[in-house]
Amino acid sequence: MKIHQIIEELARFWDTHDLTDLEDELEEVTEPVFGRESVVNLHLPSQEAESVEAIAKSQGIDVADLIRQWILEKVQTSS
């Protein structure tokens, strides 16, 4: 599921629900829930960028997701 679909689904949920509807399911969290992510800017020549876009499109995924997938594969094989 793509992020915009998730956001739309969450918006529909919160349009029909209130936090007080879930009050009995809430619990206090004392530690951070989300870690920070780092953002890396990547500059590619146009031809390479177009090739990456074409591969991502053929796989039905976002370009950033494809690049992240490639990096994770490389990190895993290098460990």
Stockholm file with secondary structure:
# STOCKHOLM 1.0

chainA/1-79         MKIHQIIEELARFWDTHDLTDLEDELEEVTEPVFGRESVVNLHLPSQEAESVEAIAKSQGIDVADLIRQWILEKVQTSS
#=GR chainA/1-79 SS CCHHHHHHHHHHHHHHCCGGGGGGGCCCCCSCSSCCCCCCCCCCCHHHHHHHHHHHHHHTSCHHHHHHHHHHHHHHHHC
#=GC SS_cons        CCHHHHHHHHHHHHHHCCGGGGGGGCCCCCSCSSCCCCCCCCCCCHHHHHHHHHHHHHHTSCHHHHHHHHHHHHHHHHC
//
